[in-house]
Amino acid sequence: MMCPTLGIQFLCPGIADTLGLLSSVKHLGSVAAGLYALYLFFEQSMVWVLLLSLLCYSALFLNRHFSSRRIFLSATILIYLLMGELHMINTVTWHKIRGSRMVWAMKGISLAFDLDRGTVLAVPNSLEFTDYILFVGTVIFGPWVSYSSYKEAIERHKLTLAWLQMFSVSWVKCQVCLVISNCIAPYLFPYFIPIHGGGGLKAQNYLVCFSPVCRWLHAYENAISFHFRNYFVGHLRESTTVLAGVGFTEDKDNVKWDLKVVKPLNVELPRSMVLVVTSWNIPCLAGSTYVSIITTQFIINRLEGMSFHLGAVLLLSFHLLSVLRERLAAIFSACILSKQCPTNCCHQHQKELWVYGINMTFSAMAIFHLTYLGSLFDADIENLGYVTNHSIQKWSELSWASHWLVFACRVFYRLIQ
């Protein structure tokens, strides 16, 4: 399935550019390629994604003379998502298409914002809009790309050795992440410690694992497996997008292929939850401020089908740890903020041992929260959604530890405020 899709993403824009086809013919060919890629992955389920596209264009067209298109379109998409969340659409089908509907919804919303700001002067005609939504480089895996980036890709810059290197590196990374997620992460500890009851090949050489420890190790396994599934999809997005001619920046005549969708090291060894959130899905959060990061992350949670309680725990820990570090940084005048300080910052204490110790403590807390959240993501229930009963069971097994830690941090913050 992957090979035909990659072939379409590479050949379709290249053939159109080589033959010098008319703009309308290019758009029609690109739409056909996007529809074929959709059918390869979703078959009849693609109709629900196409319905979202129709709703987006109808909302933009009906409000083309108004300056609040983003509000109307966002409300339309929200109603559509609520219909799916309320099981008006088959649950398995709904979660099967969640990646594509997330990308399509963000494309529609971003276009509405560009129209309201005047970045895009007029609502594209139906053919151009359909081609943008069905753009073969992002139709399945994403990531979200702006309308201007799509237009630049249609113009088709000359592909260079740097383009080939970018595609090759991203493709190798996605394959490595796939192997880790499926073949290494699920067996990270059983090989050494009998956390699943039967013991691993070398379990007899290690201490017997007590139940609470086993539960946390198993939770960490789930978290790592889930993380690397996300990294696999992220690097796959980089590969397919670059292959189709998107993901470059221009400085005069210099074209630099520098698309980044995910930064695994920032998630696995995080300085803070802020770094986790901003490295998990980079295109969705590019240029975001502190407040818009929270808002955008909440929207992403809903578009991806995550439950409200899961998003709430993530955002609560993100916000609380950030404000706590701001307060401590002000009290001690130390470089212990969520984001690394610039070299010319005004803090008195920058490289003392205790400063590193506080930063490492918050890093450990971030890993602790990620393990707690990652305990929910069993591969066998992921396609059914992140149901509340499953979350309660998993978090009960871990004694609601992350919730208690957040509560303790809240009390501590109030005491020093």
C-alpha positions in Angstrom: 0.0 0.0 0.0 2.9 2.4 0.8 4.8 1.9 -2.4 1.9 2.9 -4.8 1.2 5.9 -2.5 4.8 7.1 -2.6 5.0 6.6 -6.3 1.9 8.7 -6.9 3.2 11.4 -4.6 6.5 11.6 -6.6 5.3 11.1 -10.1 2.1 13.1 -10.2 3.6 16.6 -9.7 6.6 15.7 -11.8 4.7 14.5 -14.8 2.4 17.5 -14.7 5.4 19.9 -14.6 7.3 18.0 -17.3 4.4 18.0 -19.8 3.6 21.7 -19.1 -0.1 21.0 -18.6 -2.6 23.7 -18.1 -3.4 24.7 -14.5 -6.9 23.2 -14.6 -5.5 19.9 -15.9 -2.8 19.8 -13.2 -5.4 20.3 -10.6 -7.7 17.6 -12.0 -4.8 15.1 -12.1 -3.7 16.0 -8.6 -7.3 15.6 -7.3 -7.5 12.2 -9.0 -4.2 11.1 -7.4 -5.4 12.2 -4.0 -8.7 10.3 -4.4 -6.8 7.2 -5.4 -4.5 7.5 -2.4 -7.5 7.9 -0.1 -9.2 4.9 -1.5 -6.0 2.8 -1.1 -6.1 3.5 2.7 -9.7 4.0 3.6 -11.8 2.4 0.8 -15.5 3.2 1.4 -14.7 5.0 4.6 -13.2 7.8 2.6 -16.7 9.2 2.1 -16.7 10.6 5.6 -13.5 12.5 5.0 -14.9 13.8 1.7 -18.0 15.0 3.5 -15.8 17.1 5.8 -14.2 18.7 2.7 -17.6 19.5 1.3 -18.8 21.1 4.5 -15.6 23.2 4.7 -16.0 24.6 1.2 -19.7 25.2 1.7 -19.0 27.2 4.9 -16.3 29.2 3.2 -18.4 29.9 0.1 -21.5 30.9 1.9 -19.6 33.3 4.0 -17.3 34.6 1.3 -18.5 38.3 1.8 -18.0 38.3 5.6 -14.9 38.8 7.7 -15.7 36.1 10.3 -15.4 33.0 8.2 -13.1 31.3 10.7 -15.8 31.4 13.3 -18.5 29.9 11.1 -16.1 27.2 9.7 -14.8 26.3 13.1 -18.4 25.8 14.4 -19.2 23.7 11.3 -16.2 21.4 11.9 -16.9 21.2 15.6 -20.5 20.0 15.0 -19.2 17.4 12.5 -16.6 16.2 15.1 -19.3 16.0 17.8 -21.4 13.9 15.6 -18.6 11.4 15.2 -17.7 11.5 19.0 -21.4 10.8 19.8 -21.1 7.6 17.7 -23.4 8.8 14.9 -20.6 7.4 12.8 -19.3 3.8 13.3 -16.6 4.0 16.1 -14.0 1.9 14.3 -14.5 3.9 11.1 -14.3 7.2 12.9 -11.0 6.4 14.6 -9.6 4.9 11.4 -9.9 8.2 9.6 -8.9 10.4 12.5 -5.5 11.3 11.0 -6.9 12.5 7.7 -9.8 14.4 9.2 -7.5 16.2 11.6 -5.3 17.4 8.7 -8.3 18.3 6.6 -10.0 20.2 9.4 -6.8 22.2 10.1 -6.4 23.0 6.4 -9.9 24.4 6.3 -9.5 26.4 9.5 -6.1 27.8 8.4 -7.5 28.9 5.1 -10.4 30.6 6.8 -7.9 32.5 9.0 -5.8 33.5 6.0 -8.9 34.8 4.2 -10.0 36.8 7.2 -6.5 38.3 7.6 -6.2 39.0 3.9 -3.2 36.7 3.4 -5.4 34.9 0.8 -7.4 37.5 -1.2 -10.4 35.4 -2.2 -12.0 32.0 -1.7 -10.3 29.6 -4.1 -12.6 28.1 -6.7 -13.9 24.6 -6.1 -11.2 22.9 -8.1 -8.3 24.7 -6.4 -9.8 24.1 -3.0 -10.4 20.4 -3.6 -6.8 20.1 -4.9 -5.5 21.8 -1.7 -7.5 19.5 0.6 -6.6 16.4 -1.5 -3.0 17.5 -2.2 -1.3 14.1 -2.7 1.7 14.9 -0.4 -0.4 15.4 2.7 -3.8 13.8 2.0 -3.2 10.7 4.1 -0.5 11.3 6.7 -0.4 15.1 6.7 1.1 17.3 8.0 -1.0 20.3 7.8 0.4 22.8 5.2 -0.8 26.3 4.6 -2.5 27.3 1.3 0.6 29.4 0.3 2.9 26.4 0.8 0.6 24.3 -1.3 0.7 26.9 -4.1 4.5 27.0 -4.0 4.5 23.2 -4.3 2.3 23.4 -7.4 4.9 25.7 -9.0 7.4 22.8 -8.4 10.9 23.9 -7.6 13.7 22.0 -9.2 14.5 19.0 -7.0 18.1 18.8 -5.9 20.5 16.5 -4.0 19.4 18.3 -0.8 15.8 17.2 -1.5 16.8 13.6 -2.0 18.9 13.7 1.2 16.0 15.1 3.2 13.6 12.4 1.9 16.1 9.6 2.4 17.0 10.6 6.0 13.3 11.0 7.0 12.4 7.7 5.4 15.2 5.9 7.3 14.1 7.5 10.6 10.5 6.5 10.1 11.5 2.8 9.5 13.8 2.9 12.6 10.9 4.2 14.7 8.6 1.5 13.3 11.0 -1.2 14.4 11.4 0.3 17.8 7.7 0.7 18.3 6.7 -2.9 17.3 9.8 -5.0 18.0 11.8 -3.3 20.8 9.5 -1.2 23.0 7.0 -3.9 23.9 9.9 -6.1 25.1 12.0 -3.4 26.7 11.8 -4.9 30.2 10.6 -8.5 30.0 13.9 -9.5 28.6 15.5 -8.5 31.9 12.7 -8.3 34.5 9.5 -10.6 34.8 7.0 -7.7 34.7 4.4 -9.8 32.9 4.5 -12.7 35.2 6.5 -15.3 33.3 9.9 -13.7 33.3 12.2 -12.9 30.5 15.2 -14.7 29.1 17.5 -13.2 31.7 14.9 -12.7 34.5 16.6 -15.2 36.8 19.7 -12.9 37.0 17.7 -9.9 38.3 15.6 -8.9 41.3 12.0 -10.1 41.4 9.7 -7.3 40.3 7.2 -6.1 42.9 3.7 -5.4 41.6 3.8 -1.5 41.8 7.2 -1.5 40.0 5.9 -3.9 37.4 2.9 -1.7 36.7 5.0 1.4 36.2 7.5 -0.5 34.0 4.6 -1.8 31.9 3.2 1.8 31.7 6.6 3.0 30.5 6.6 0.3 27.8 3.2 1.4 26.6 4.3 5.0 26.6 7.5 4.3 24.6 5.6 2.2 22.1 3.0 4.9 21.7 5.7 7.6 21.4 7.6 5.8 18.6 4.3 5.1 16.8 3.9 8.9 16.7 7.5 9.4 15.6 7.0 6.9 12.9 4.0 8.8 11.6 5.8 12.1 12.0 8.8 11.1 10.0 6.6 9.4 7.4 4.8 12.7 7.1 8.1 14.4 6.5 9.0 11.8 3.8 5.7 12.0 1.9 5.5 15.8 2.1 9.0 16.3 0.9 8.6 13.7 -1.9 5.6 15.8 -3.2 7.7 19.0 -3.2 6.7 20.7 0.0 8.8 21.4 3.0 11.4 24.0 1.9 12.2 27.6 2.8 13.7 30.1 0.4 16.3 32.7 1.0 16.9 34.5 -2.3 18.0 31.8 -4.6 18.9 29.3 -1.9 16.3 26.6 -1.3 16.6 24.8 2.0 14.7 21.5 2.7 14.1 21.8 6.4 10.7 20.4 7.2 10.4 19.1 10.8 7.2 17.4 12.0 8.5 15.8 15.3 11.6 16.0 17.5 11.8 12.6 19.4 14.7 13.6 21.6 12.9 16.6 23.1 10.0 14.3 24.1 12.0 11.4 25.5 14.5 13.6 27.4 12.3 16.7 27.9 13.4 19.8 29.8 9.7 20.5 30.5 6.1 19.6 29.4 6.3 22.7 27.2 9.0 21.2 25.2 7.0 18.0 24.9 4.0 19.8 23.6 5.9 21.9 21.1 7.9 19.0 19.8 5.1 16.4 19.4 3.5 18.0 16.3 5.6 20.9 15.2 3.6 22.2 12.1 0.5 22.6 14.3 2.2 24.8 16.8 4.7 26.8 14.7 4.9 30.4 15.9 2.4 29.8 18.8 2.5 31.8 21.9 2.0 30.4 25.4 -1.8 30.9 25.4 -2.2 29.7 21.8 -0.1 26.6 22.5 -2.7 25.6 25.2 -5.6 26.4 22.9 -4.1 24.7 19.9 -3.1 21.6 21.9 -6.7 21.3 23.1 -8.0 21.5 19.5 -5.5 18.9 18.4 -6.7 16.6 21.1 -10.3 16.9 19.9 -9.4 16.5 16.3 -7.4 13.3 17.0 -10.3 11.9 19.0 -8.6 12.0 22.4 -11.0 12.0 25.4 -11.6 15.2 27.3 -10.1 13.8 30.6 -6.9 12.9 28.9 -6.4 16.3 27.3 -7.3 17.9 30.6 -4.6 16.1 32.5 -2.0 16.9 29.9 -2.9 20.6 29.7 -3.2 20.9 33.5 0.3 19.5 34.1 1.6 21.6 31.2 0.2 24.8 32.7 0.9 24.2 36.4 4.5 23.1 36.0 5.2 26.1 33.7 3.8 28.7 36.2 5.6 27.0 39.1 8.9 27.2 37.3 8.3 30.9 36.5 7.7 31.6 40.2 10.8 29.6 41.3 12.9 31.3 38.6 11.8 34.7 40.0 12.4 33.8 43.6 15.9 32.3 43.1 16.8 34.4 40.0 17.9 31.2 38.3 17.7 29.7 34.8 15.0 27.1 35.6 12.2 28.2 33.3 10.4 25.7 31.1 12.3 27.0 28.1 16.0 27.3 28.1 17.2 30.9 28.8 19.2 32.8 26.2 22.9 33.2 26.9 22.4 36.9 27.8 19.5 36.4 30.3 19.4 38.5 33.5 19.3 35.6 35.9 22.1 35.6 38.6 22.4 31.8 38.7 22.8 30.0 35.5 25.3 27.1 35.7 25.4 26.2 39.4 25.0 22.6 40.3 21.7 23.2 42.1 20.3 24.9 39.0 21.0 21.7 37.0 19.5 19.7 39.8 16.2 21.6 39.7 16.0 21.3 35.9 16.7 17.6 36.1 14.0 17.2 38.7 11.4 18.9 36.5 12.6 16.7 33.6 12.0 13.6 35.7 8.5 14.9 36.5 7.8 15.4 32.8 8.9 11.8 32.1 6.7 10.7 35.0 3.7 12.4 33.6 4.3 11.1 30.1 4.6 7.5 31.5 1.3 8.0 33.4 -0.5 9.3 30.3 1.2 6.7 28.1 -0.1 3.8 30.2 -3.5 4.3 28.5 -2.3 3.7 24.9 -2.6 -0.1 24.6 -2.3 -0.9 20.9 -5.3 -3.3 21.1 -7.8 -0.6 22.2 -6.4 2.4 20.3 -8.7 1.9 17.4 -11.7 2.0 19.7 -10.8 5.4 21.2 -9.6 6.4 24.6 -12.7 5.5 26.6 -13.1 6.8 30.2 -13.5 3.3 31.8 -10.2 2.2 30.4 -8.5 5.4 31.7 -9.9 4.9 35.2 -8.8 1.3 35.3 -5.2 2.1 34.2 -4.8 5.2 36.4 -6.3 3.3 39.4 -3.6 0.7 38.9 -1.0 3.5 39.2 -2.7 4.9 42.3 -3.6 8.1 40.5 0.0 9.2 41.1 0.2 11.9 38.5 -3.0 13.5 39.7 -1.6 13.6 43.3 1.6 15.1 42.0 -0.2 17.8 40.2 -2.2 18.5 43.3 0.9 18.7 45.4 2.5 21.1 42.9 -0.6 23.2 43.1 -0.5 23.4 46.9 3.3 24.2 46.8 2.7 27.0 44.2 0.0 28.6 46.3 2.3 28.5 49.4 5.1 30.4 47.6 3.0 32.7 45.5 
